[in-house]
Amino acid sequence: MTPVEVAQGDGPVILGLPHTGTWLPEDIRAALNDRGRVLADTDWHIHRLYDGLLPGATTVRAVFHRYVIDANRGPDDASLYPGQNTTGLVPLTDFDGQPIWDLEPTALQIADRKARFHAPYHAALAAEIERVRARHGVAILYDCHSIRSNIPFLFDGVLPDFNIGTNNGTTCEPRLEAEVLRICAASGRSHVLNGRFKGGWTTRHYGQPGQGVHAIQMELAQATHLASEVPPFAYDEAKADALRVTLTAILQRLAALAPEIRA
């Protein structure tokens, strides 16, 4: 199994898809407990939700599941949100804080997963960023995510529909952040900028505006496009079609701004 799928486009926007994969090597699947095998923390159907929204966009998608290794965590496994509940590079619990393994991975197994899965994903993503920047003088990485809207272990209350992360404005040019926020507000849906989710390792690592690479994470509440946030996590066509209107506007605006923000 190839750990990463890349579809090259000729535009300035790159869609990162680190958490939509559901593939597990058999030895890893066998080590999970029954709860872990549900794969509840998948970014369900996000690749389908964004498919075709921006002709010319490049996509980089991890095929493996985040329980194999989390492509949106740093290889050093440093916490992205110190002092808050979260999950690590190779999660030992799910988002509800419940164990997911019958046999927890060893340090050697984690090192192997870094080499086989994490490193190839980021090598592919870095290569596409460089290719796009060389072509356009700028690259805009839009990292696509989703999560259940109610997870008491991770956050209080109900998550807004749109959760925009720029690590407090450090990962992109201010106009990009402002335009994404404006479009989300115009949709009439709930939204927040740099709330509980400020952008994961991908956004923080690659977002270097001074070097012509701008990164934004969009964490969608799954209630916006799923029929239910519990198994079988079915895709809701009507909900998704309505949401795709706003997502299209966001991506088109980002692409339109690219010539204006060249380094």
C-alpha positions in Angstrom: 0.0 0.0 0.0 1.4 3.4 -1.0 1.1 5.6 2.2 0.3 8.8 0.4 -1.8 9.8 -2.7 -0.8 13.0 -4.6 -2.9 14.6 -7.3 -0.9 17.5 -8.9 -2.7 20.6 -10.0 -1.5 23.7 -11.7 -2.9 26.3 -9.2 -1.4 27.9 -6.1 -3.6 26.1 -3.5 -2.6 22.7 -1.9 -5.2 20.7 0.0 -3.7 18.6 2.8 -5.7 15.6 3.9 -3.8 13.9 6.7 -6.7 12.2 8.5 -9.1 10.8 5.9 -7.3 7.5 5.4 -8.8 4.3 6.9 -6.1 1.8 5.8 -4.4 -0.2 8.6 -1.7 -2.8 8.1 -3.0 -6.2 9.4 -0.5 -6.4 12.3 -1.6 -2.9 13.5 -5.3 -3.7 13.1 -4.8 -6.9 15.2 -3.2 -4.9 18.0 -6.2 -2.6 18.3 -9.0 -3.4 20.7 -12.6 -3.5 19.6 -13.1 0.2 20.4 -10.0 1.1 18.3 -11.2 -0.8 15.3 -14.2 1.4 15.0 -11.8 4.2 13.8 -14.1 6.8 15.3 -11.5 9.6 15.1 -11.4 9.5 11.3 -12.0 12.7 9.4 -14.9 11.0 7.7 -15.6 11.8 4.0 -13.5 15.0 4.0 -11.8 14.0 0.8 -15.2 13.5 -0.8 -16.5 16.8 0.6 -13.7 18.8 -1.0 -13.5 16.8 -4.2 -13.8 19.1 -7.3 -14.3 22.3 -5.4 -11.2 24.1 -6.8 -10.0 23.0 -10.3 -6.3 23.2 -10.4 -5.8 22.5 -6.7 -3.1 20.0 -5.7 -4.1 17.3 -3.1 -1.9 15.4 -0.8 -3.7 12.6 1.1 -2.5 10.2 3.7 -4.1 6.7 3.0 -3.2 5.3 6.4 -5.3 5.9 9.5 -4.2 8.3 12.2 -4.0 5.4 14.7 -1.1 4.0 12.6 0.6 7.4 13.1 -0.8 10.9 13.1 0.5 12.8 10.1 -0.6 16.1 11.7 1.7 15.7 14.8 5.4 16.5 14.8 7.9 13.6 14.7 9.1 14.7 18.2 5.6 14.1 19.6 5.6 17.5 21.3 2.2 18.6 22.5 0.4 21.1 20.3 -1.8 22.3 23.1 0.2 22.1 26.4 -2.0 21.7 29.4 -5.0 20.5 27.4 -6.2 16.9 26.7 -5.1 15.8 23.3 -3.7 12.7 21.5 -0.2 12.0 20.5 1.9 11.0 17.5 0.7 7.5 17.8 -2.5 7.8 19.9 -2.9 5.6 22.9 -6.5 6.7 23.4 -9.4 7.9 21.3 -10.8 11.4 21.5 -12.9 10.3 24.4 -9.8 9.4 26.4 -10.5 5.7 26.1 -7.8 3.1 25.4 -7.7 1.8 21.8 -5.0 -0.9 22.0 -4.9 -4.4 23.2 -1.1 -4.2 22.6 0.3 -0.7 22.8 3.0 0.0 20.2 6.6 -0.1 21.3 9.3 2.6 20.7 10.7 0.5 17.9 7.4 0.1 16.3 6.7 3.8 16.5 10.1 4.5 14.9 9.2 2.1 12.1 5.9 3.9 11.5 7.6 7.3 11.4 9.9 5.9 8.6 7.2 4.1 6.7 4.2 6.5 6.9 4.9 9.8 8.6 8.1 10.7 6.6 6.7 9.8 3.2 3.6 11.9 3.7 5.6 14.9 4.7 8.2 14.3 2.0 5.3 14.4 -0.6 3.7 17.4 1.0 7.0 19.4 1.1 7.7 18.5 -2.5 4.4 19.8 -3.7 4.8 23.0 -1.7 8.1 23.6 -3.4 6.7 22.7 -6.8 3.8 25.1 -6.4 5.9 27.9 -4.9 8.3 27.6 -7.8 5.5 27.9 -10.3 3.5 30.7 -8.6 6.0 32.4 -6.4 3.7 31.5 -3.5 2.0 28.3 -2.1 -1.2 28.3 0.0 -1.6 25.1 2.1 -5.2 24.6 3.2 -5.2 21.7 5.7 -8.6 19.9 5.7 -9.9 18.4 8.9 -13.1 17.5 10.7 -14.1 16.4 14.2 -17.2 15.5 16.2 -18.9 18.6 17.4 -19.2 17.4 21.0 -16.2 15.8 22.7 -16.0 16.7 26.4 -12.6 15.1 26.8 -11.1 17.6 24.3 -13.3 20.8 24.7 -16.3 22.2 26.5 -19.7 22.7 24.8 -20.4 22.3 21.1 -17.8 23.1 18.6 -18.5 25.9 16.0 -19.1 24.7 12.4 -16.0 26.4 11.1 -12.8 26.4 13.2 -10.0 28.4 11.5 -6.5 27.9 12.6 -3.5 30.1 11.8 -1.6 29.7 15.1 -2.7 33.2 16.2 -2.0 34.7 12.8 1.6 33.5 12.4 1.1 31.0 9.6 -0.3 33.1 6.8 -0.6 36.6 5.4 -3.3 38.5 7.3 -5.5 39.0 4.2 -5.8 35.3 3.8 -7.0 34.8 7.4 -9.3 37.8 7.1 -10.9 36.5 3.9 -11.5 33.0 5.2 -13.1 34.5 8.4 -15.2 36.9 6.3 -16.6 34.1 4.1 -17.4 31.9 7.1 -19.2 34.8 8.8 -21.2 35.6 5.6 -22.4 31.9 5.6 -24.4 32.6 8.7 -22.8 29.5 10.4 -21.0 29.5 13.7 -17.3 30.1 13.4 -14.2 30.9 15.3 -10.6 32.0 14.6 -7.8 30.4 16.6 -10.2 28.9 19.2 -9.7 25.3 20.5 -8.0 24.4 17.2 -5.2 26.8 16.2 -3.7 24.7 13.5 -1.8 21.4 13.9 1.9 20.6 13.3 1.4 20.8 9.5 0.1 24.3 9.6 2.6 25.5 12.1 5.6 23.8 10.4 5.0 24.8 6.8 3.3 28.1 7.3 6.2 30.5 6.7 4.7 33.7 5.1 8.0 35.4 4.8 9.2 32.5 2.6 6.1 32.5 0.4 4.3 29.6 2.1 1.0 30.3 3.8 -0.9 27.7 5.8 -4.5 27.6 7.2 -6.2 24.7 9.0 -9.9 24.3 8.7 -11.5 22.1 11.3 -15.1 21.4 10.4 -17.6 20.1 12.9 -18.8 16.8 11.5 -22.4 17.7 12.1 -22.1 20.0 9.0 -21.8 17.1 6.6 -22.6 13.8 8.3 -26.0 12.3 8.9 -24.8 11.4 12.4 -21.5 11.7 14.3 -21.8 8.1 15.4 -21.3 4.9 13.4 -21.7 4.4 10.5 -20.7 8.0 10.1 -22.8 8.4 6.9 -22.3 11.2 4.5 -25.3 13.5 4.2 -25.6 14.7 0.6 -27.9 17.6 1.3 -25.8 18.9 4.2 -22.6 18.5 2.3 -23.9 20.2 -0.8 -24.9 23.3 1.2 -21.5 23.3 3.0 -19.6 22.9 -0.3 -20.9 26.3 -1.4 -19.1 28.1 1.3 -16.0 25.9 1.0 -15.8 26.6 -2.7 -16.0 30.4 -2.0 -13.1 30.0 0.5 -10.9 28.1 -1.9 -11.6 30.3 -4.9 -10.8 33.4 -2.8 -7.5 32.0 -1.6 -6.5 31.1 -5.1 -7.5 34.6 -6.3 -5.4 36.3 -3.7 -2.2 34.3 -4.5 -0.8 36.8 -7.1 -1.2 39.6 -4.6 0.8 38.0 -1.8 3.8 36.7 -3.6 6.9 37.0 -1.4 
